[in-house]
Amino acid sequence: MDENDRTAFLSPSEVYYKTRRTCLLLGTLQVLASFAGAKIGDMDEGFSVFHVSFDNAIVIEYVISAGLAFSIWHFLAAWNVQGRSVKEFAFNIIDFYITLTLCFFVLISFFVFKLTNIPQFLEANLQSSILDFALPIILAVISGIVSRIGNQTFRRFIKRTLDRLYKKEDRIVRALTNNAWILVFDSQKGKLGTKKIQFLSTGEIGEGKNHNESHWRLNNGLLEIINDANKVFSRFEYNSQKQEFSHTNDSDTLSLRNQLLTLENGPV
C-alpha cells in the first residue's frame, strides 16, 4: 500500500468532514451571538429572515443552539459509521474528541450562562478571580466527560439499531428462501395476473425468473427485485403478522403498482 492509499484508508469520509465543519461553524456563531457581543441591528427591535419575523433578535441565540445540538447528533452519527481503521487511528480520535468537546463546551456554556442562575450564585459566594479561572475549567471538564459518555451512548444506540435491523433482515431472508411464494403482479386479471416465484439464497430468482424479475436483494429491510438491466423493478415491505410483502409503490420502481407477494400455501 503506497502513501496515498494509506492516507485514504485512514481518512474519514467527506460526510464526517462536512458535519465537523457545520458543528464548528455553528459553535463559532453561538459564541459570537451569545458571548462576544455580536448583534443583529438593534437587539430591542424585531427583524425578519425569509419573511419569518422575530419579535426580538435574541431568539437567534436559541435557534443557533438548537442547530448546534442537531449538528452534534449528525457528527456523532458520521463518526460512528466510519470504518474500524479510521476510528482506531490516533489522529482521528484526537480530532473527533477535540471537536466534540468544543461543541459541547459552547452548548453547555450557553445553557449555564443564559438559562440558569449558576454564575450569579457562584459570583455571590466566590471571589471573582477564582470564578473567572475555575468556571471555564469546570465547564471544559464537564464537556469532555459529556463527549465521552455521549459517544459511548450513541455507539450503543447504533449497535442496537443495527442488531434489530440485521435480525429483521435475517427473518426476511429465511421467510423468502424457505417458502414458495405467489407474486400477484396484476390483481385485476385474477389468476392470470399471478405467478409462482422462488427466491434462491444466492440472490437469484429461481422459478418465475424473467427479464423483469432476475435477482433480489434486501435494502434497509425492504425487498428489492432487480431486472436484467440491474435496475430496481419492484420494492416490497414485509408484514410479519400477515406473512406477506406489499409493494411500496415508490416512484423509482418500474413495475405495476399495488403488487403483493403471498405464501403459496397461505400463512403458517
N, C-alpha and C positions, 0 to 999 in steps of 0.2 A: 504494500500500500504506500503510494507516494505521499508527499506532504499535503497536496491539495485534497486528495481523497481522505486523508486522516482528519483534516480540518472540517471537511463536510460531514464526516462520520460523527464528529464530536460537537458540531454546531446545532443549536436548537432550530426549530422551524421558523419560517417567516411569520407565522401566526403568533408565535411566542414573542418575537421582537415587536410586532405591532401592538400587542396588548401591553407589553412593557412600556413602550413609548406613550401609549394612551394613559397608563397609570401615572407615569412621571409628569406628563403634561397636566393632567387634572390635579395632581398633587401640588404642582407649582402654582396653578391658578387658585387653588384653595388657600395656599399661603398668601398670595398676593391679595385675594379678596378678603380674607379674614384677619390676617396678622400684619401685613405690610402696609396697610392703609390705602390700597388701590381702590378707587371708586368709579362708579359709572355715573357721571353727571352729579347732580345734587342728590345725595342719599335720602333726602326728605321728600323727594318728588318721585312720581312713578315713571316708568319707562315701558316701551313695548319692543318685543322682538318677534318678527314674523307675524305681526298682528295679534300677538299674545301680550296682554297688558299686565303689568305688575304694579300693585299699589305702592310697594316700597322696594327699592333696589336691593335691600339687604337679603331678599329672598334668593338672590343669585348664589349666595354662600351655601344655602341648603340644597339648591339644585346641583351645584358642583360636588358637594359632599355625597349626594345620592349617586351621582355619576361615578365618583371615585370608588364608592363601595361596590357598585356593579362591575367596574373595571377590574377591581381586585379579584372578584369572583371569576371573571374571564381569565385573568392572569394565572390564577391557581389552576384552572382547567387546562390552560395551554401548557403549563409546566408538567402537569401530571400525565399528559398523554404523550410526552416525549419518550424517546427510546431509552433503554436502560443505560446505554453507553453515554448518552447525553446527560442523564441525571446523576451519573456517578463521576463525571468529570469535575474536578475540584473548582475550576474557574467558574463553571456554570452554576454550581451550588452556591458559591460565594455571591455571584451576580444576582441570583434569584433571591436569596435571603436578604441581601442589602436592599434591593428594590422593594421587596415586600415589606421589610421593616420600616423603610422610609415612608411608604404609603400608609401603613398602619399608624406610624407616628403622627403624620399630618391629620389623619382621620380622628385618632384618639385625642389629639391636642385640641382639635376643633370641638369635639364633644365636651372635653373638660372645661375649656375656657369659655365656650359660648352657651353651653346648655346646663352647666352645674354651678354651684357656689363654692366649689372646692378651692379655687385660687383665693377668693375672698376670705375663706375660713383659715387657710394657711397663712395668708398675709397678716391676719389679725393675731395669730399665735406664734409666728416665727419672724425672725429678723429678715428684712428684705434681701440682704446679701446671701443668706442661706437659701432663701426661697428661689432667688434667681439662678443659683447654682444647682440646687438639688432637684427642683421640679423637672427640668428638662431631662436630667439623667434618669429620674424615676420613670418618666414617660417613655424614654428610649428603651429602658429595660423591659417595661411592660409591653412595648411594641414588639420587641424581639421575642418575648415569650408567646405573645398572641400569634406572631408569624409562625413560630414552630408548631404550636398547638393547632392553629388554623390549617396549616398544610397537612399535618397528620390526620386531622378530622376529615379534610376534603379527600385525602387519598383513600381513607377507609370508605367514604361515601362512594367514590368512583369504583372501588373494588366491589362493593356490594351491588352497585348498579350493574356492573359488567357481569357479575356472577348470576344475577337474576336474568339478564339478557341471554347469557350462554345456556343457562338451564332451560329457558323458554325455547331457544333455538334447538337444543337437543331434543326436547319433546316434539317439536315440529318435524325435525328430521326423522325421528322414529315413526311418527304418525304417517309421514309421506312414504317412507321406504318399506314399511311393514304392512301396508294395506293396499288394496286395489281401490282405485278412485274413478268416479264418473265426472267428466267435465261437461257442465251444462253451458255451452257456448252461445246458444240462442234458444231461450225458453219458449219463444213463440212458435217454434217448429216442433214442439213435443219431443218424441224420441229421436227424430231426425236432427234435432239440434243438440244432441248429446253424443259423447263417445267415451270409451274406456281410455284411461291414461295411466301410465306406470312411471313412477319416479325411481330411478336407479340411484344407488348410493354413490355412484361415480359422478353424479351431477348431470347425467344424460336422461332424456326421455326414452323409455323403452317402448311398450305398446302405445300407440297413438301418436308416435313421433311423425312430424311433417315439417314443412318449411317455416310454419308459424310457431310450432312448439318443438324446439330442438333440444334445448338444455334448460336447467333450472338452477336457482341459487337462492340463498337467503340473504337479505339485506336489511339490517336493523329490525329483525324479527318478522319481516314481510317476505312472502314467497314471490319471486320474480321468475317468470317463464320467458326464456330468451329465444328469439327466432334464429334462423340460419345466417342472418346478416349481423348477428351478435348485438341486436337491439332488444330492449325490453318490450316484449309483445303484450304481456299482461302482468298484473301485480295483484296479489291476494293477501288478505289478512285472516289469520286463523282464529276461529271461535272455538275454544276448547270445550265449552259446555255443549254446543250443538255438534261439535266434531265436524266442522265444515269450514271451507275457505270461501270468503266473499270477495269479489272484485273491488278494488279501491276506487275504480273509475277515475284514476289520475289522468290528467290531460296529456302526459307524456307517453302513455301506453297506446299501442296500435290496435288492440283487439276491440271487439264489441263490448259494450258496457253491460253491467249487471250480471256478469257470469258467476257461476258457482262451481265449487269442487265439493262433491259429496261422496261419502263412502259407498262403495258398490253394494254392500250388504246392509247399509244403514248403520246408524250409531250403535256402538257397542254398549 
